[in-house]
Amino acid sequence: MLNGKKILLGISGSIAAYKSSWLVRLLVQHGAEVKVVLSKSALDFVTPLTLSTLSKGQVYSDFTEDADKGTWTNHVQLGIWADLFIMAPASANTLAKMASGQSDNFLLTTYMSVQCPVMVAPAMDHDMFLHGGTQENINKLKSFGHHIIEPGQGELASGLIGKGRMGEPEEILEAVLNYFRPDLPLRGKKVLITAGPTHEKLDPVRFIGNNSSGKMGFEIAAKAADLGAQVVLVTGPTHLSTQHPSIELISVESAKEMMAKCDAHFASSDITILAAAVADYRPKNVADQKIKKADDHLIIELESTEDIAATLGKRKNDRQLMIGFALETNDEAANAQSKLVRKNLDMIVLNSLRDEGAGFGGNTNKITLFWPNNKSKEFGLKAKSEVAHDIITEIVKMLVP
């Protein structure tokens, strides 16, 4: 998403400089080319070696990086090179110098030379942030057209509680993505997705489950995140993982645990996509020791698990979209449409085990989408990544302008 973008990151002397290492990593993961400039005091908090390794390039902190060779670093060329300059963290002292046009170190001289937009992430103690001088400096930087990334509230290095924490790297990344790609259709949307199976324990070593791999849910999560969404992915047991910085991965085991995590995130979600294959029943009594074979027959009493779709469907408000899945073996269309209505869904994704290449485990799927107005749309057999694209595309069309 940031392929070809040139980002110059300035780091001033603040304990929050440790977060800048993670920010570099996130920017590089998204395809950006990153160059880092540190003030002399920043070297007390983070090492050039760390930043050089993460950025895959040279780190700058002085006009002559190699005193023996007399190598001069051209701050003007750095300023011309950048598509975006980020000062993170920006200490109170650095903010004051930026606002007054001082350039008594290499970092500030580089800042004075940039010809691109500037983002500033203040980091300091609560009282310093609220001080009239600091607020005046921030307002002056805003008058320059700089974008201020508001500091967060919480425990500070001094031990006090208040506003002054540098914005989290993920928040700064989000601001960068908004700058370069303001047109992403899911920008600013929170998407809750479930994936994989659930395992309902019978005893410490056995469970009731199914063959869901979680691939469909993970592919949908990736597509939603690529279109700008902040994704919460609640997954049952699976070997899959994700490194996407816009996806928060929450692992659960049982339907009860999945319900609890969905319940915690549903109210704040704009879109909920229930792709998990949740077990309908669980053992009523779970043995605390492995059940030994004693007779030719074993009777297990089962009880219903939590119906996540039905529970959330009752709470859904007019601004929320909720999409369900139906895996059927017979009367596919009728069963899917019934589930669509009963669970108050806005769209349901049907796939049939009778379709070759569809269903659990594989890398392909074949789906039909249904809506409450009796509209439907059938798709051919595709790779699950392409199916995820089709599903997300239809969801985007449903969003209220």
N, C-alpha and C positions, 0 to 999 in steps of 0.2 A: 504493500500500500504506500510505502515511501520510497519505492525504487527510483533512483536517480536524484533524490533530494539531498541537498548538501546542508548539513546542520552544524553550526558552530556552537559548542557548549562552553559557557564560561562558568567557572567555579570559584567562588570567593571563600574567605576563611570563616567557616562555620561548622559546627558539629554535624549539621545536616549534610555535609559534603559526602558522607558515606552513602546517602541515597542516590547521589549522582552516578555512582558506579552502576547501579541497577538501571537508572534511566538510560545510560549509554547502551547497556545490553538490550533494552527494549527497542530503542531506536534502530540499532543494527539489525535486530531480529525482523523488524518491519522493512528492511531494505535500505535504510538511510545510510549515507556516507557521513561519518561523524568525525569532527576534529575538536579537540579539547584544549582549552586555555585555562590555566590556573593562576591565581594570585600567589605570591610567595607564602602568605599565611595559610592558604589552602593546603600547601604541602605538609602542614602539621597534622592534617586530618585524613588525607587520602594520598596514595603514592602514584606517581606517574606510571610506574610499571603496571599497576592494576588497570589504569585507564587506557594505557597503550594496548594492553592485551585485549581488552574488551572492545575498543574502538578499531583495532587492527591498523593503527596508524600512529604517527608521532604526536606527542603531547607537548604543548608549549607553555612556558612560564617566564621566559625572559627574552630580552632582545638578542642576546648572544647565548645560544644553547650549548655551543661548544667553544669555551673560552680559548682553548689551545689552538684551535683552527681559526678562531675569530669569525665563526659563522653567524651571520646576522639574519634574524627572522623578520620577515616583512609583514608587519601588522596590517598594512594597507591591502596587501594581496589577500590576506585571510578575510578581511572585511568584504572585499569584492567577490571572493569565492562563494560566500555563504548565501543560501536561500532563506535561512532563518537563523537568528541568533537567540540563544536561551541563556539567561543568567540564572543558574540554579545550583546552589542557593545564592541568594543575594542578601548579604548581611546588612545591618543598619548602616554601617560605615560605607559599604559599597553603594547602597542606595543613595546616600547623601552625595557621594562623589559623582555618580551618574547624573543626578539631578542638577548638580552645579557645574558640570562639564570639566571636572578635574580628570587628569590622566597621568597620575604619578606612578603607574606601574604598567606592565605589559598588557595585563587583562583589560584595564580601563582604556588604554590606547587603542587596543583592538576594537573594543566596544564603540569608541568614538569614530572608528573607521568604517563600520558596517554600513552597507547600503541596502539592507533588507529589513523586514519587520523584526521586532524585538519582543520577546516574552521574558517576564521577570517573575521569579518565584521567591518572594521574601521569606527569610528564616531568622528568627530572633526570639528573645524572651517576650512575654506578654506585655509588660510595661513598656518595653522599648518599642514594640509594634504600635501601641496606643499613643505613644508620645507625639505631641503636636508636630515636632520637627519631622518625624518619620512619615506621618500622614500627609504633611505638606509635600514631602519629597515624592511620595507615591502619587499624589495628585498631579505633580509636575510631570512625572514620567508618563502618566496617562495623557497629559496634554501634548506630549511628544508623539502620541499615537501608539505607545507601547501597551502590550496586553499584560495585565497583572494577574497572575495565578494566585488566588486568595489562599493565605495560609490556613491550616486547619486548627481545630480546637483539640486540646488534650494535654497530656503531661509533657513538660518541657525539660530541657537539659538541667535547668536550675532546680527542678523538683516541683516547681509551681504548676498549677493547672490553668490553662488559658489559651488564647489564640496567638499563634506565632509559629507553629510547626510548618515546615515547608510542605507544600502539596506533595502527595505521594507520587512516585514515579509514574504510576498508571494514570493518575489524573493529568499530569503534565503531558504524557503521551496522548491522552484523549484530546487535549487542547491542540497539540501538533496535528493530529489527524483531522480535527475540525478545520484547521487553517488550510491544509492542503486538499482535503476532500470534503467540503461542506455539503456536497450534494448526495452523500451516501443515504439511501432511503431509510435505513434503520438507525441513523445517528440519533443518539439521545434516547433510544428505546431500550428497555430492560426486557430480556427474553428468558423465561424459565423453561427448561427442557428436561425431560426424563428420558433415560436410555437404559438398555440392558435388561436382564432378568431380575427377579428377586429370588432369594433363597430362604425358604421357610423351614427352620430347623425341626428335625424329628428327634435327634439326639446329638451329642457333641460331634459326630462324624458324618451324619446323613442329613439330607434336606430334600424338600420338594421344590422343584424348579422347572426350568424349560431351557430350550437350546438357543435363546436369543444371545447374539454376540455383542449387541450394543452399537454395531457399525452404523445403522441408520440414524440413530440419535446423535452420534458423534459427528457424522457428516453434516447433519442439519445445524448443529451447534457451530461448526466451522463456517458454514455459509452465512449464517446470521451474524457472526462476529466479523466476517470479512466485509459485510455491508454496514458496519458501524455499530452494531448492537453490543451492549454489555450483557453477556450470557452467564446464567447460572445453570450448570449442567449437573443434575442429580442422577447418578448412575449406580445401578446394581453391580454385582460382581462381574468384572470383565477384565481382559488383559489389555484393553485399550487405554491410551493416555493422550493428553493434549498439552502442548506448550504454548498455545495461543494466549497472549497476554490479556485478551478481552474475554476469556472464558474462565470462570471460577468453577473448578471441579469439586464436587462433593460426592464422596463414595458412601454408599449405604449397603445394607445386606437384605433386610426384610421389607415387606410392604409397609409395615408400621413405621419403620425408620424413614422410608421414602415419603410417606404421607407427612411425617413431622417436618422434614426439610422443605417439602413443597409448601406446607402451611406457613412456614416462616418467611417464605419469599413471594408468595402468590399476590398478596395485597399490593406490593410495590411493582409488580410485573405488568407490562403492557401487553405482552403476548406470552401465552403458555402453550407449549407443544408437548403432549404426553405420548412419547414414542416408546416408553418402556413396556415390556411384556410382564406385567405384574401378576403374580400368582393369585388366582381367585380364592384359593383355600390354603389353610395352614393346619398343622396338627394342633388339636385342642390342648393336648398335654405334651410338653417337651421333656423327654427323659434326661436326667442329669448325668447319666452314664450310658455307654454304648449298649444298645439293645442286643442281647444275645439270641441266637437262633435256638428256639426251644421246641416249637411245634411246626407242623407243615403249613399252618395258616397264621397270619398275623392281622388282626383287625385294628385299624387306626381311625380314630374319630377325628373328623375335620371340622373346622369352622371357617366362616367367611373372613377374608382379609378386608382391609379398608378399601373402599371404592374411591380411589383418588379423583377420578374424573367426575363422578357424581357429586362428591363433597365440594370440590372446587367450583363445579358448575352452578351450584346453588348460591355461591358467594360472588360470582362474576358480575361486574358492573358494566355499564354501557360503553366505557372507554376501553375495556379489555377484550382481547380476542383469545379464544381457547380452541385448540385443535387437538383432536383425538386420533387414535389409530384403531383399526379393526382388522385382525387377522382371522379369516374365516375359512371354513372347509366346505360349506354348503349354504345355499340361499344367501349368497354373499351380499348382494345389493340390498336386499330387504333387511338383513341383520345390521348392516352398517347404517342404513337410514334410521332404523329404530334406535340404535345407540346414539346417533346424532341428536335426535329429539329428546330422548330420555335424560341425557346428561348435559343438555343445554350447551352443546358445542356450536361453534361458528363454522367449522369445517371438519370433515373426517376423512382420513386416508385409509382406503381399503386395499388390502392385498390378500390374495387367495393362495392357499397351499396347493391348489389344483393347477396353478400357473407354473410351468417349468421355469426355474431360475428365480422365483420369488420366495419370500419367506425368510426363515432364520438362517444365519450362518454364512451365506454366500456373499459375493461382492456385487450382485445385481438385484434388482427388484422391479416389479411391475405393479403400478398403482392405478386406482381410480379415485378421484376426489368427488365428494358430495357436499352440497350446501343445503341449508334449511329451505330454500326456495325451490327445491327439486332440481336444481341445476347440478349437472355432473360433468366431469371431464376425465377421459381415459387417456393413459399414457402407455407407450410400448415398453418393452423390456429394456432397461438401461442400467448402467453402473450406478451404485448407490450415491456416489457423489453427484451425478447428474440428476438423480431423483430428488436429492436434497435441494438442488438448485431449482427444480420445478416447484417443489413445495414452498420454498421461501419466496419465489417469484409470485405465486398466487396469494400468499399472505400479504406481501407488499401491496398488491392490488386492492386488498380489503381494508387497508388502513384509511381512516377518515382524514381527509386533507386538513 
